[in-house]
Amino acid sequence: PNLVVELEPRFEKERARLPLIPELLFSHCSPRTVADALEPLLLGARAHEARAAQLEALAPIRAYLTAPHVRSKPSEVAAD
């Protein structure tokens, strides 16, 4: 699940587009599943549009996670 999107009420519009980013955890993470998830973003005539749509859908989430109310950047929290 995309926990931030699923649990935060302000992201109702983004929930309609799930999965925004496929979460390939543990047994679901293999070379084949990673390749399958990346293929629409990297190959084909519509790859540019697919990447742009994903970035557009993620913009409100990125803004929320980097807003002034957030004490630490998500990457810094993950590093700890």
C-alpha positions as CSV (number, residue, x, y, z in Angstrom):
1,P,0.0,0.0,0.0
2,N,1.0,3.6,-0.5
3,L,0.5,4.5,3.2
4,V,0.8,8.2,3.0
5,V,-1.8,8.4,0.2
6,E,-4.1,5.9,1.7
7,L,-4.1,7.3,5.2
8,E,-4.0,11.0,4.7
9,P,-7.5,12.4,4.0
10,R,-6.1,15.3,1.9
11,F,-5.0,12.9,-0.8
12,E,-8.5,11.6,-1.8
13,K,-7.9,12.6,-5.4
14,E,-4.6,10.7,-5.6
15,R,-6.2,7.6,-4.1
16,A,-8.1,7.2,-7.3
17,R,-4.8,6.8,-9.2
18,L,-3.3,4.1,-7.0
19,P,-0.8,2.7,-7.3
20,L,1.1,5.9,-7.8
21,I,4.3,3.9,-7.4
22,P,4.3,0.2,-7.3
23,E,5.6,-1.0,-4.0
24,L,7.7,-4.1,-4.7
25,L,8.6,-5.3,-1.2
26,F,10.2,-8.5,-0.2
27,S,8.9,-11.4,-2.2
28,H,7.3,-9.1,-4.8
29,C,10.7,-7.5,-5.6
30,S,12.4,-9.5,-8.4
31,P,14.1,-8.4,-11.6
32,R,11.0,-9.3,-13.5
33,T,8.6,-7.3,-11.3
34,V,10.9,-4.3,-11.3
35,A,11.3,-4.5,-15.1
36,D,7.5,-4.8,-15.5
37,A,6.9,-1.8,-13.2
38,L,9.5,0.4,-15.0
39,E,8.6,-0.6,-18.6
40,P,5.7,1.8,-19.0
41,L,7.8,4.7,-17.7
42,L,10.9,4.0,-19.8
43,L,9.8,2.3,-23.1
44,G,7.3,3.0,-25.7
45,A,5.6,5.9,-27.4
46,R,3.7,6.9,-24.2
47,A,6.6,6.7,-21.7
48,H,7.0,10.4,-21.5
49,E,3.3,10.9,-20.7
50,A,3.4,8.1,-18.2
51,R,6.3,9.7,-16.3
52,A,4.7,13.1,-16.4
53,A,1.4,11.7,-15.1
54,Q,3.2,9.9,-12.2
55,L,5.1,13.1,-11.3
56,E,1.9,15.2,-11.4
57,A,0.1,12.7,-9.2
58,L,3.0,12.7,-6.7
59,A,3.4,16.5,-6.5
60,P,0.9,17.1,-3.7
61,I,2.4,14.3,-1.7
62,R,5.9,15.6,-2.1
63,A,4.7,19.1,-1.1
64,Y,3.1,17.6,2.0
65,L,6.2,15.7,3.0
66,T,8.5,18.7,2.5
67,A,6.2,21.3,4.0
68,P,7.4,23.5,6.9
69,H,5.4,21.5,9.4
70,V,7.6,18.5,8.7
71,R,10.6,18.6,11.0
72,S,12.9,16.3,9.1
73,K,13.0,15.4,5.4
74,P,11.7,11.9,4.8
75,S,15.1,10.8,3.4
76,E,16.8,12.0,6.6
77,V,14.3,10.1,8.8
78,A,14.8,6.9,6.6
79,A,18.6,7.3,7.0
80,D,18.3,7.2,10.8
